[in-house]
Structure formats: C-alpha cells, structure tokens
Amino acid sequence: MNISVTFRTGEGENWQKAYAEEKIARLKKYLDVPAEVHMILSTEKFRNVVEINLTANGWNVNAKEEAKDMHLAVDSCIVKIEKQLKKQKEKNRQHKPKSIRHPGVKSLEGSEEDDAASKVVETRKIILKPMSLEEAVLELESGKARFLIYRDTASEKVSLVHRLDDGKFAHIETNS
C-alpha cells in the first residue's frame, strides 16, 4: 500500500504521520490489490481536519473529518473509509452467482429437486433440424453419435433415431 501524508498548514510532527500510517494499515484487510492512499492533515486554530483519498482497483474512496483532536479526526476518517470499503466489497460479492460464492453449499429450498437433478449428468438444448428418416439414418452412420433427435419433414413431429447394439437403428416418433 502506497501511503503519502501531507501536512497542509505548518510542519507536522512525526507522531502524527506514524499514527496515521498505523491506522491506514488496518484498511489492508479490505483490499485485494495494492492501493494508493493520500492523506491530508491540516490544523486551523483549534480544528484538526483529516482528508483521506484512497484509490484501489478502480475505486475512489474519499472521507473528510474535522475534530478538536488529531487522533479523533484520524480515527473517525478511518471508520468512514472502512464503512465505504465494506459496502463496496458486499456489492461485489452479491453480484457473483451463488455457485461461485459457496461452491460446496447446497440450498435447503428444493432439496427434492436437487436429488432428481443429481441423477442428471448433462443437460443440452438443441435445435431440431428438419429431415427425413433416411437423412437421419445417413447422418447417424457417418458420425459416432448413438442417437439423433430431429423434426420429421413429412409429419412435422419430433422424432428420435438411435443405434442399437447390433448396429441396426430404432425410430421413435412423438405424438406432438
């Protein structure tokens, strides 16, 4: 994390810079990638103003706080930044599908459906090609597929041709 501390009015003391860097180090747990933090500390009469600009992973997080004590201003500003980072992380986590977030966890709703679905190994959606029975058999003979689903051109019904173990073909036609 690249941290730069700027003192706007007057020369800052070492303890202020050390304290600010120590508090900013707490933010590392919310960031996955390296971040750049620019912290501006200023003192005007009895007011201590802290402004933090954090840039990381395309995010720009800003916070500004004013207090009587520099420690209090830095702490309040860090709390604001933490809230914003938590909110941003939660947004990113909610956009991911559940399967990515919790790969081993099954949902409780629809557990009966999950049992039936666990027996289904693969699901495919196909576009039915219009062809005759002879064309379907020729296509099966030319390829390695064991079956072919098509729309019969003569009857406009969905049909299935599959290869039997003895090398012959079986034809199944639906009622719809």
Backbone as CSV, one residue per row, in Angstrom:
resi,resn,N_x,N_y,N_z,CA_x,CA_y,CA_z,C_x,C_y,C_z
1,MET,0.855,-1.157,0.000,0.000,0.000,0.000,0.910,1.231,0.000
2,ASN,0.676,2.119,-0.948,1.449,3.341,-1.072,0.736,4.452,-0.299
3,ILE,1.371,4.916,0.776,0.750,5.915,1.647,1.561,7.200,1.576
4,SER,0.880,8.296,1.275,1.548,9.598,1.325,0.759,10.498,2.270
5,VAL,1.480,11.141,3.175,0.862,12.017,4.165,1.338,13.435,3.890
6,THR,0.387,14.354,3.780,0.692,15.750,3.512,0.169,16.600,4.663
7,PHE,1.000,17.536,5.091,0.592,18.487,6.132,0.327,19.811,5.427
8,ARG,-0.921,20.235,5.448,-1.308,21.419,4.691,-0.861,22.709,5.370
9,THR,-1.100,22.861,6.625,-0.725,24.086,7.320,0.345,23.765,8.346
10,GLY,1.519,24.285,8.136,2.603,24.067,9.087,3.275,22.722,8.883
11,GLU,4.302,22.493,9.646,5.071,21.258,9.573,4.483,20.264,10.571
12,GLY,4.194,19.089,10.130,3.607,18.072,11.003,4.650,17.414,11.865
13,GLU,4.194,16.791,12.884,5.091,16.087,13.782,5.154,14.619,13.377
14,ASN,6.216,13.956,13.756,6.423,12.563,13.369,5.346,11.646,13.942
15,TRP,4.894,11.939,15.156,3.891,11.069,15.760,2.591,11.097,14.982
16,GLN,2.258,12.257,14.377,1.027,12.344,13.584,1.129,11.456,12.344
17,LYS,2.251,11.518,11.678,2.447,10.699,10.477,2.459,9.203,10.832
18,ALA,3.150,8.844,11.892,3.222,7.438,12.315,1.842,6.922,12.716
19,TYR,1.100,7.739,13.453,-0.233,7.330,13.883,-1.157,7.147,12.685
20,ALA,-1.101,8.067,11.732,-1.950,7.994,10.541,-1.619,6.755,9.712
21,GLU,-0.333,6.471,9.514,0.067,5.290,8.732,-0.332,3.997,9.438
22,GLU,-0.226,3.980,10.758,-0.623,2.798,11.524,-2.120,2.517,11.359
23,LYS,-2.926,3.558,11.414,-4.371,3.392,11.269,-4.768,3.000,9.845
24,ILE,-4.079,3.545,8.866,-4.388,3.211,7.473,-4.020,1.758,7.171
25,ALA,-3.029,1.233,7.858,-2.622,-0.159,7.650,-3.761,-1.126,7.954
26,ARG,-4.722,-0.710,8.804,-5.883,-1.555,9.104,-6.753,-1.795,7.882
27,LEU,-6.679,-0.887,6.915,-7.533,-0.992,5.724,-7.060,-2.066,4.742
28,LYS,-5.858,-2.590,4.928,-5.317,-3.597,4.007,-6.196,-4.840,3.918
29,LYS,-6.860,-5.182,5.002,-7.676,-6.395,5.006,-8.895,-6.282,4.099
30,TYR,-9.280,-5.071,3.719,-10.429,-4.882,2.833,-10.020,-4.771,1.365
31,LEU,-8.733,-4.706,1.094,-8.255,-4.505,-0.270,-7.506,-5.735,-0.762
32,ASP,-7.843,-6.185,-1.971,-7.169,-7.339,-2.557,-5.943,-6.920,-3.357
33,VAL,-5.983,-5.740,-3.901,-4.906,-5.254,-4.768,-4.193,-4.093,-4.079
34,PRO,-3.001,-3.768,-4.528,-2.297,-2.621,-3.940,-3.105,-1.330,-4.114
35,ALA,-3.022,-0.496,-3.118,-3.806,0.740,-3.122,-2.883,1.933,-2.942
36,GLU,-3.407,3.069,-3.332,-2.689,4.318,-3.134,-3.541,5.189,-2.220
37,VAL,-2.935,5.635,-1.110,-3.648,6.435,-0.131,-2.948,7.784,-0.009
38,HIS,-3.733,8.830,-0.158,-3.212,10.181,0.033,-3.969,10.788,1.209
39,MET,-3.219,11.139,2.240,-3.830,11.652,3.461,-3.366,13.088,3.671
40,ILE,-4.325,13.970,3.898,-4.016,15.386,4.105,-4.421,15.749,5.537
41,LEU,-3.443,16.217,6.310,-3.673,16.634,7.689,-3.477,18.146,7.758
42,SER,-4.455,18.822,8.321,-4.300,20.271,8.462,-4.840,20.715,9.810
43,THR,-4.242,21.772,10.321,-4.649,22.330,11.598,-4.944,23.815,11.399
44,GLU,-6.140,24.230,11.811,-6.540,25.630,11.721,-7.090,26.035,13.081
45,LYS,-6.349,26.868,13.773,-6.685,27.288,15.139,-6.907,26.054,16.012
46,PHE,-8.142,25.771,16.391,-8.394,24.625,17.257,-9.066,23.460,16.524
47,ARG,-9.082,23.564,15.202,-9.715,22.498,14.412,-8.641,21.669,13.711
48,ASN,-8.778,20.374,13.823,-7.898,19.441,13.118,-8.728,18.770,12.028
49,VAL,-8.282,18.905,10.781,-9.018,18.358,9.646,-8.178,17.263,9.008
50,VAL,-8.810,16.109,8.767,-8.153,14.982,8.108,-8.966,14.637,6.875
51,GLU,-8.274,14.516,5.750,-8.918,14.126,4.498,-8.143,12.943,3.933
52,ILE,-8.860,11.861,3.598,-8.228,10.652,3.056,-8.822,10.369,1.689
53,ASN,-7.945,10.175,0.705,-8.346,9.780,-0.649,-7.671,8.447,-0.941
54,LEU,-8.465,7.396,-1.110,-7.946,6.056,-1.351,-8.338,5.630,-2.763
55,THR,-7.364,5.153,-3.526,-7.618,4.679,-4.884,-7.096,3.251,-4.991
56,ALA,-8.007,2.326,-5.338,-7.611,0.927,-5.485,-8.628,0.211,-6.351
57,ASN,-8.141,-0.579,-7.292,-8.998,-1.451,-8.093,-10.128,-0.682,-8.792
58,GLY,-9.842,0.539,-9.205,-10.855,1.337,-9.879,-11.803,2.057,-8.935
59,TRP,-11.632,1.892,-7.650,-12.486,2.554,-6.672,-11.796,3.833,-6.217
60,ASN,-12.569,4.869,-6.006,-12.085,6.099,-5.386,-12.923,6.314,-4.139
61,VAL,-12.287,6.209,-2.991,-12.993,6.348,-1.718,-12.432,7.585,-1.023
62,ASN,-13.314,8.496,-0.648,-12.905,9.747,-0.014,-13.625,9.920,1.309
63,ALA,-12.919,10.521,2.272,-13.532,10.848,3.554,-12.846,12.088,4.115
64,LYS,-13.632,12.900,4.770,-13.101,14.118,5.391,-13.734,14.251,6.764
65,GLU,-12.901,14.552,7.761,-13.394,14.649,9.126,-12.701,15.801,9.846
66,GLU,-13.461,16.432,10.711,-12.958,17.574,11.478,-13.232,17.310,12.951
67,ALA,-12.209,17.524,13.802,-12.368,17.304,15.240,-11.399,18.199,16.011
68,LYS,-11.562,18.231,17.321,-10.673,19.046,18.151,-9.313,18.392,18.323
69,ASP,-9.306,17.045,18.300,-8.067,16.295,18.488,-7.699,15.582,17.180
70,MET,-6.410,15.546,16.839,-5.958,14.913,15.595,-6.217,13.406,15.627
71,HIS,-6.017,12.782,16.792,-6.279,11.347,16.914,-7.741,11.034,16.604
72,LEU,-8.620,11.827,17.162,-10.054,11.621,16.962,-10.446,11.829,15.496
73,ALA,-9.873,12.817,14.856,-10.173,13.087,13.443,-9.687,11.941,12.552
74,VAL,-8.490,11.439,12.820,-7.941,10.326,12.031,-8.796,9.079,12.233
75,ASP,-9.152,8.773,13.480,-9.961,7.588,13.758,-11.326,7.668,13.081
76,SER,-11.974,8.830,13.158,-13.287,8.987,12.534,-13.206,8.835,11.023
77,CYS,-12.153,9.367,10.445,-11.979,9.275,8.993,-11.731,7.821,8.563
78,ILE,-10.941,7.099,9.327,-10.666,5.687,9.022,-11.950,4.870,9.117
79,VAL,-12.787,5.162,10.104,-14.061,4.455,10.249,-14.946,4.697,9.027
80,LYS,-14.980,5.922,8.538,-15.768,6.234,7.336,-15.265,5.449,6.132
81,ILE,-13.943,5.413,5.969,-13.354,4.673,4.835,-13.674,3.188,4.954
82,GLU,-13.568,2.641,6.186,-13.886,1.224,6.396,-15.317,0.907,6.001
83,LYS,-16.247,1.754,6.389,-17.654,1.540,6.029,-17.832,1.521,4.520
84,GLN,-17.184,2.462,3.832,-17.322,2.524,2.380,-16.711,1.292,1.711
85,LEU,-15.560,0.844,2.202,-14.924,-0.345,1.624,-15.749,-1.600,1.872
86,LYS,-16.320,-1.734,3.078,-17.182,-2.888,3.376,-18.389,-2.907,2.452
87,LYS,-18.987,-1.744,2.252,-20.156,-1.640,1.385,-19.798,-2.037,-0.051
88,GLN,-18.658,-1.574,-0.528,-18.220,-1.891,-1.888,-17.920,-3.379,-2.040
89,LYS,-17.268,-3.972,-1.041,-16.970,-5.410,-1.085,-18.250,-6.229,-1.094
90,GLU,-19.237,-5.823,-0.302,-20.517,-6.533,-0.247,-21.230,-6.442,-1.587
91,LYS,-21.178,-5.291,-2.221,-21.788,-5.144,-3.548,-21.145,-6.101,-4.535
92,ASN,-19.827,-6.167,-4.520,-19.127,-7.065,-5.445,-19.457,-8.517,-5.157
93,ARG,-19.584,-8.872,-3.884,-19.879,-10.259,-3.540,-21.289,-10.635,-3.966
94,GLN,-22.231,-9.700,-3.886,-23.608,-10.002,-4.251,-23.784,-10.147,-5.752
95,HIS,-22.891,-9.579,-6.546,-23.019,-9.685,-7.999,-22.552,-11.038,-8.521
96,LYS,-21.776,-11.767,-7.751,-21.318,-13.081,-8.187,-22.435,-14.098,-7.994
97,PRO,-22.516,-15.101,-8.866,-23.526,-16.150,-8.683,-23.262,-16.934,-7.402
98,LYS,-24.312,-17.524,-6.846,-24.199,-18.263,-5.596,-23.214,-19.422,-5.709
99,SER,-23.171,-20.070,-6.859,-22.294,-21.218,-7.019,-20.830,-20.825,-6.900
100,ILE,-20.492,-19.598,-7.271,-19.112,-19.156,-7.156,-18.801,-18.779,-5.714
101,ARG,-19.764,-18.135,-5.041,-19.535,-17.699,-3.669,-19.405,-18.877,-2.721
102,HIS,-20.296,-19.863,-2.838,-20.319,-21.012,-1.934,-20.380,-22.287,-2.774
103,PRO,-19.230,-22.761,-3.284,-19.272,-23.899,-4.189,-19.732,-25.205,-3.550
104,GLY,-19.463,-25.429,-2.264,-19.824,-26.701,-1.658,-21.141,-26.694,-0.918
105,VAL,-21.788,-25.557,-0.819,-23.007,-25.437,-0.022,-24.230,-25.601,-0.909
106,LYS,-25.143,-26.496,-0.492,-26.404,-26.664,-1.225,-27.485,-25.881,-0.509
107,SER,-28.419,-25.365,-1.265,-29.507,-24.621,-0.642,-30.530,-25.597,-0.071
108,LEU,-31.263,-25.150,0.945,-32.260,-26.002,1.571,-33.546,-26.059,0.771
109,GLU,-33.858,-24.991,0.035,-35.070,-24.979,-0.756,-34.888,-25.885,-1.968
110,GLY,-35.894,-26.643,-2.263,-35.867,-27.502,-3.444,-34.896,-28.656,-3.316
111,SER,-34.730,-29.220,-2.122,-33.787,-30.321,-1.955,-34.258,-31.569,-2.682
112,GLU,-35.577,-31.729,-2.857,-36.073,-32.861,-3.625,-35.694,-32.702,-5.086
113,GLU,-35.726,-31.465,-5.578,-35.326,-31.214,-6.964,-33.847,-31.495,-7.137
114,ASP,-33.038,-31.193,-6.109,-31.608,-31.432,-6.196,-31.315,-32.921,-6.292
115,ASP,-32.097,-33.760,-5.580,-31.885,-35.197,-5.651,-32.139,-35.706,-7.058
116,ALA,-33.215,-35.236,-7.686,-33.514,-35.652,-9.050,-32.494,-35.076,-10.018
117,ALA,-32.078,-33.858,-9.773,-31.121,-33.219,-10.667,-29.737,-33.846,-10.542
118,SER,-29.402,-34.427,-9.375,-28.092,-35.035,-9.216,-27.946,-36.294,-10.069
119,LYS,-29.054,-36.922,-10.459,-29.001,-38.079,-11.335,-28.778,-37.667,-12.783
120,VAL,-29.168,-36.434,-13.122,-28.970,-35.930,-14.473,-27.539,-35.426,-14.563
121,VAL,-26.755,-36.021,-15.451,-25.354,-35.687,-15.577,-25.143,-34.476,-16.483
122,GLU,-25.916,-34.405,-17.570,-25.708,-33.346,-18.543,-27.039,-32.921,-19.141
123,THR,-27.200,-31.640,-19.366,-28.401,-31.106,-19.993,-27.973,-30.279,-21.195
124,ARG,-28.591,-30.552,-22.330,-28.271,-29.798,-23.542,-29.544,-29.294,-24.179
125,LYS,-29.460,-28.128,-24.784,-30.559,-27.602,-25.578,-30.126,-27.709,-27.030
126,ILE,-31.013,-28.271,-27.855,-30.662,-28.466,-29.254,-31.695,-27.804,-30.151
127,ILE,-31.288,-27.522,-31.362,-32.197,-27.014,-32.378,-32.545,-28.196,-33.274
128,LEU,-33.830,-28.459,-33.401,-34.266,-29.607,-34.191,-34.130,-29.297,-35.673
129,LYS,-33.381,-30.149,-36.370,-33.212,-29.986,-37.808,-34.338,-30.715,-38.520
130,PRO,-34.962,-30.080,-39.492,-35.966,-30.802,-40.277,-35.266,-31.737,-41.265
131,MET,-35.611,-33.012,-41.227,-35.038,-34.003,-42.152,-35.933,-35.234,-42.186
132,SER,-35.680,-36.065,-43.172,-36.453,-37.302,-43.295,-35.760,-38.399,-42.501
133,LEU,-36.435,-39.556,-42.381,-35.880,-40.679,-41.634,-34.596,-41.179,-42.291
134,GLU,-34.583,-41.217,-43.625,-33.400,-41.696,-44.343,-32.205,-40.767,-44.119
135,GLU,-32.451,-39.445,-44.125,-31.362,-38.494,-43.887,-30.820,-38.640,-42.469
136,ALA,-31.702,-38.904,-41.506,-31.287,-39.076,-40.125,-30.416,-40.316,-39.974
137,VAL,-30.801,-41.413,-40.637,-30.012,-42.645,-40.571,-28.652,-42.425,-41.225
138,LEU,-28.613,-41.718,-42.361,-27.337,-41.443,-43.031,-26.420,-40.601,-42.129
139,GLU,-26.996,-39.625,-41.447,-26.194,-38.783,-40.554,-25.667,-39.584,-39.370
140,LEU,-26.468,-40.514,-38.840,-26.006,-41.360,-37.743,-24.899,-42.293,-38.199
141,GLU,-25.005,-42.835,-39.417,-23.981,-43.737,-39.931,-22.660,-43.014,-40.153
142,SER,-22.727,-41.757,-40.537,-21.498,-41.015,-40.828,-20.794,-40.531,-39.558
143,GLY,-21.488,-40.437,-38.432,-20.881,-39.950,-37.196,-20.781,-41.021,-36.138
144,LYS,-20.293,-40.622,-34.963,-20.128,-41.549,-33.841,-21.282,-41.470,-32.849
145,ALA,-22.236,-40.577,-33.092,-23.338,-40.395,-32.153,-24.197,-41.644,-32.083
146,ARG,-24.769,-41.921,-30.911,-25.616,-43.104,-30.741,-27.068,-42.787,-31.038
147,PHE,-27.435,-41.486,-31.032,-28.824,-41.134,-31.333,-28.871,-39.770,-31.998
148,LEU,-30.025,-39.462,-32.596,-30.241,-38.188,-33.260,-31.705,-37.797,-33.084
149,ILE,-31.919,-36.571,-32.606,-33.273,-36.041,-32.462,-33.474,-35.046,-33.592
150,TYR,-34.591,-35.158,-34.289,-34.846,-34.288,-35.436,-36.344,-34.083,-35.593
151,ARG,-36.723,-33.137,-36.471,-38.122,-32.908,-36.810,-38.367,-33.556,-38.171
152,ASP,-39.287,-34.497,-38.198,-39.612,-35.212,-39.434,-40.282,-34.253,-40.422
153,THR,-39.767,-34.197,-41.657,-40.312,-33.266,-42.648,-41.694,-33.692,-43.131
154,ALA,-41.975,-34.981,-43.144,-43.267,-35.455,-43.639,-44.382,-35.201,-42.627
155,SER,-44.143,-35.514,-41.356,-45.206,-35.409,-40.355,-45.064,-34.187,-39.443
156,GLU,-43.951,-33.458,-39.505,-43.671,-32.296,-38.656,-43.629,-32.652,-37.168
157,LYS,-43.390,-33.915,-36.852,-43.308,-34.359,-35.461,-41.844,-34.536,-35.062
158,VAL,-41.613,-34.445,-33.760,-40.274,-34.674,-33.230,-40.024,-36.174,-33.219
159,SER,-38.874,-36.576,-33.758,-38.541,-37.996,-33.840,-37.132,-38.236,-33.319
160,LEU,-36.874,-39.487,-32.962,-35.575,-39.887,-32.469,-35.164,-41.171,-33.183
161,VAL,-33.946,-41.210,-33.640,-33.374,-42.423,-34.224,-32.152,-42.750,-33.382
162,HIS,-32.065,-44.014,-32.932,-30.884,-44.388,-32.156,-30.329,-45.707,-32.641
163,ARG,-29.023,-45.842,-32.438,-28.294,-47.024,-32.890,-28.385,-48.101,-31.820
164,LEU,-28.819,-49.295,-32.214,-28.897,-50.427,-31.302,-27.524,-51.079,-31.188
165,ASP,-27.381,-52.002,-30.230,-26.093,-52.662,-30.014,-25.674,-53.526,-31.195
166,ASP,-26.646,-54.071,-31.939,-26.309,-54.931,-33.081,-26.029,-54.133,-34.355
167,GLY,-26.044,-52.787,-34.284,-25.721,-51.952,-35.443,-26.944,-51.472,-36.206
168,LYS,-28.116,-51.992,-35.907,-29.331,-51.546,-36.563,-29.829,-50.270,-35.886
169,PHE,-30.883,-49.668,-36.471,-31.404,-48.400,-35.938,-32.851,-48.561,-35.511
170,ALA,-33.221,-47.844,-34.430,-34.595,-47.829,-33.956,-35.122,-46.408,-34.128
171,HIS,-36.411,-46.294,-34.491,-37.049,-44.999,-34.724,-38.160,-44.794,-33.715
172,ILE,-38.161,-43.641,-33.044,-39.226,-43.286,-32.089,-39.788,-41.943,-32.535
173,GLU,-41.152,-41.902,-32.624,-41.798,-40.670,-33.047,-42.768,-40.220,-31.956
174,THR,-42.812,-38.913,-31.680,-43.688,-38.389,-30.636,-45.075,-38.100,-31.193
175,ASN,-46.037,-37.895,-30.290,-47.416,-37.588,-30.706,-47.600,-36.111,-31.021
176,SER,-46.779,-35.251,-30.475,-46.974,-33.815,-30.670,-46.492,-33.330,-32.020
